[in-house]
Amino acid sequence: MKRNAVVILICITLILAPGSSVANPGGNGDGDRDYSCGGSCHGDPSLSMPSDATIEITLGNEAFSGQAVAVHVTIEDFSTPSQIIGIFLLGSLNGNSDTPEDHGWHLIQDPNGGSSNYIETKASSSGSVTATWVLLSPENSGSHVLYAEIHHGSYAGEKAFSGVSEPFEVNVQDVPEGLPGLADDWVAPSFRVSGDNSPLSISTRNSTDISVEWMLDGEWNPNNAELVCKEDSQDVCNVWEVSIPATIGEANILYRVTTYNGTFSIEQPWLKMGTAPPPFEGEVWSARAHSFAFALLIISFLVTLQARLYPPNQRDDMDQTQIVTSSEMIRSEENPGWLWNPDTQEWVEDPDFEGGN
Amino acid sequence: MMVGAATFHTAMAEIVVGSMVLATLCAIGCSISRILPSSEINNESLMITMDRASLAGSVLALIFLPIAILSGNLAADGQAESALLYNKFVYSGLALGFWSAFVIGRIRMGPGLWDERPLAILQSTTAGFAFLMTSMASSIGGKLVRGESLFDVFPFWLPTETAAILPLWAAVSLLILGITSSALVFRFTLPKIARIE
């Protein structure tokens, strides 16, 4: 009776141990996502509660149509057990087709170095985080709206916290004739392989010259990078190769492009480039051979050990028939009834011998 | 309706892990049963049950392990693109080796092996290592698919994030060495080991 109670208690404990959550408390990873459809089930009001966080959007520089602009999203006064927070940068609150790309913006870089409108990041211990997206403004000048939505875990457990900013109006101005900037189709690279010092290719438009400053993440004094124009044109040059030093480990490098054309001198937002580990060089056939080699070596070692630990008395009492049938014994005409064992170099009785009859 | 290689691999791995847990617990139970004095609970019937359960579990694991490895190969799409995946291959091979040795020992020596303390300890230790290696391979599967594993709660564990990569020629040489040593070992131990009565 007591034993049954213990078994039932263990079973109940094991069932309850994993918890009842079917959500993704570790997040779904960065990506281009609408807030409601496909991106997050937290858009469903029955699965979320309003977050206490304050969400603020600011611009890093003036927005000209088709030009790069930095959008800072600052979130404060929130608490979450895992410190993980998911942040969406949105062009509307429609629920679908609401990414900035759907509203004419073009993402150059997200705060994690990729080019997604949704990112996951960790908050500081004080419960605040600032994330910066770099976007190309829409080609249509005038008023455009951006939103930031967040979701994060709760100590209460069952539901996620969700919050949205006030609409942030961006007044996109017409571009003066010949204003230099980054090319529409250029996407800033997220990573370089550790130790790679190959030049970085940057595409611009309407630029007669550019300068590039760089510094390691956390430093304050930028350095000027060497650069080369890769176009033959006399007036403008829109393809550049910039020498930025190689990084190793987990270092991030920040760089800023300034584009020039006549009297224009436009400082673009700071961009970030991470360091990726070198590509893995293992081959699948090597892994397979390695795997089966280990299997066979382990078998060999353990079977040898079994033979070594096999009790000696059993070895002596062993039925000789088995030895005779399983090894190559030599039958001798001169010694009837006996077999020569070349392995042990001794004579053994022939179990098949029938007394010479 | 077709099932993806990754789904099939997961199902096979679950069968292997389930039967392996049974086999390991029963093998360790057999050793403990022989060390502890006989009692109402620790009787011959329990010993026979655990011995047969460990044999059945390990044979089942050994049958499904190659299927799990092959389906894992297909799921990996013929690539060992990360240290985790490379280590999954290696740990699977180690698990296969330990399970094979466990089953070979039990079948060749019979249930009488549990009466010989050194052999009983060797056999249960083999089962323990087989459990460890299979768990490592499964844990890496969890890391690859879900980004986390039950073993993350341990402060230290066998290496999975870094791999000792062998060039193809070295891996093939090691495989030839393995084949040769297996052939020699079976050639010389075959007449020496029989069922312990």
Boltz contact constraints between the chains, C-beta under 6 A:
constraints:
  - contact:
      token1: [A, 280]
      token2: [B, 81]
      max_distance: 6.0
  - contact:
      token1: [A, 280]
      token2: [B, 82]
      max_distance: 6.0
  - contact:
      token1: [A, 282]
      token2: [B, 80]
      max_distance: 6.0
  - contact:
      token1: [A, 282]
      token2: [B, 86]
      max_distance: 6.0
  - contact:
      token1: [A, 282]
      token2: [B, 165]
      max_distance: 6.0
  - contact:
      token1: [A, 283]
      token2: [B, 168]
      max_distance: 6.0
  - contact:
      token1: [A, 284]
      token2: [B, 78]
      max_distance: 6.0
  - contact:
      token1: [A, 284]
      token2: [B, 79]
      max_distance: 6.0
  - contact:
      token1: [A, 284]
      token2: [B, 80]
      max_distance: 6.0
  - contact:
      token1: [A, 285]
      token2: [B, 168]
      max_distance: 6.0
  - contact:
      token1: [A, 286]
      token2: [B, 166]
      max_distance: 6.0
  - contact:
      token1: [A, 286]
      token2: [B, 168]
      max_distance: 6.0
  - contact:
      token1: [A, 286]
      token2: [B, 171]
      max_distance: 6.0
  - contact:
      token1: [A, 287]
      token2: [B, 80]
      max_distance: 6.0
  - contact:
      token1: [A, 287]
      token2: [B, 86]
      max_distance: 6.0
  - contact:
      token1: [A, 287]
      token2: [B, 89]
      max_distance: 6.0
  - contact:
      token1: [A, 289]
      token2: [B, 171]
      max_distance: 6.0
  - contact:
      token1: [A, 289]
      token2: [B, 172]
      max_distance: 6.0
  - contact:
      token1: [A, 289]
      token2: [B, 175]
      max_distance: 6.0
  - contact:
      token1: [A, 290]
      token2: [B, 90]
      max_distance: 6.0
  - contact:
      token1: [A, 290]
      token2: [B, 166]
      max_distance: 6.0
  - contact:
      token1: [A, 290]
      token2: [B, 171]
      max_distance: 6.0
  - contact:
      token1: [A, 291]
      token2: [B, 89]
      max_distance: 6.0
  - contact:
      token1: [A, 291]
      token2: [B, 90]
      max_distance: 6.0
  - contact:
      token1: [A, 291]
      token2: [B, 92]
      max_distance: 6.0
  - contact:
      token1: [A, 291]
      token2: [B, 93]
      max_distance: 6.0
  - contact:
      token1: [A, 292]
      token2: [B, 93]
      max_distance: 6.0
  - contact:
      token1: [A, 292]
      token2: [B, 175]
      max_distance: 6.0
  - contact:
      token1: [A, 293]
      token2: [B, 174]
      max_distance: 6.0
  - contact:
      token1: [A, 293]
      token2: [B, 175]
      max_distance: 6.0
  - contact:
      token1: [A, 293]
      token2: [B, 178]
      max_distance: 6.0
  - contact:
      token1: [A, 294]
      token2: [B, 93]
      max_distance: 6.0
  - contact:
      token1: [A, 294]
      token2: [B, 94]
      max_distance: 6.0
  - contact:
      token1: [A, 295]
      token2: [B, 93]
      max_distance: 6.0
  - contact:
      token1: [A, 295]
      token2: [B, 96]
      max_distance: 6.0
  - contact:
      token1: [A, 295]
      token2: [B, 97]
      max_distance: 6.0
  - contact:
      token1: [A, 296]
      token2: [B, 178]
      max_distance: 6.0
  - contact:
      token1: [A, 296]
      token2: [B, 179]
      max_distance: 6.0
  - contact:
      token1: [A, 296]
      token2: [B, 182]
      max_distance: 6.0
  - contact:
      token1: [A, 297]
      token2: [B, 178]
      max_distance: 6.0
  - contact:
      token1: [A, 298]
      token2: [B, 97]
      max_distance: 6.0
  - contact:
      token1: [A, 298]
      token2: [B, 98]
      max_distance: 6.0
  - contact:
      token1: [A, 299]
      token2: [B, 97]
      max_distance: 6.0
  - contact:
      token1: [A, 299]
      token2: [B, 100]
      max_distance: 6.0
  - contact:
      token1: [A, 299]
      token2: [B, 101]
      max_distance: 6.0
  - contact:
      token1: [A, 299]
      token2: [B, 182]
      max_distance: 6.0
  - contact:
      token1: [A, 300]
      token2: [B, 181]
      max_distance: 6.0
  - contact:
      token1: [A, 300]
      token2: [B, 182]
      max_distance: 6.0
  - contact:
      token1: [A, 300]
      token2: [B, 185]
      max_distance: 6.0
  - contact:
      token1: [A, 302]
      token2: [B, 101]
      max_distance: 6.0
  - contact:
      token1: [A, 302]
      token2: [B, 126]
      max_distance: 6.0
  - contact:
      token1: [A, 303]
      token2: [B, 185]
      max_distance: 6.0
  - contact:
      token1: [A, 303]
      token2: [B, 189]
      max_distance: 6.0
  - contact:
      token1: [A, 304]
      token2: [B, 185]
      max_distance: 6.0
  - contact:
      token1: [A, 306]
      token2: [B, 105]
      max_distance: 6.0
  - contact:
      token1: [A, 307]
      token2: [B, 189]
      max_distance: 6.0
  - contact:
      token1: [A, 307]
      token2: [B, 192]
      max_distance: 6.0
  - contact:
      token1: [A, 307]
      token2: [B, 193]
      max_distance: 6.0
  - contact:
      token1: [A, 309]
      token2: [B, 118]
      max_distance: 6.0
  - contact:
      token1: [A, 309]
      token2: [B, 119]
      max_distance: 6.0
  - contact:
      token1: [A, 309]
      token2: [B, 122]
      max_distance: 6.0
  - contact:
      token1: [A, 310]
      token2: [B, 193]
      max_distance: 6.0
  - contact:
      token1: [A, 311]
      token2: [B, 116]
      max_distance: 6.0
  - contact:
      token1: [A, 314]
      token2: [B, 196]
      max_distance: 6.0
  - contact:
      token1: [A, 318]
      token2: [B, 194]
      max_distance: 6.0
  - contact:
      token1: [A, 322]
      token2: [B, 194]
      max_distance: 6.0
  - contact:
      token1: [A, 323]
      token2: [B, 191]
      max_distance: 6.0
  - contact:
      token1: [A, 326]
      token2: [B, 190]
      max_distance: 6.0
  - contact:
      token1: [A, 326]
      token2: [B, 191]
      max_distance: 6.0
  - contact:
      token1: [A, 327]
      token2: [B, 191]
      max_distance: 6.0
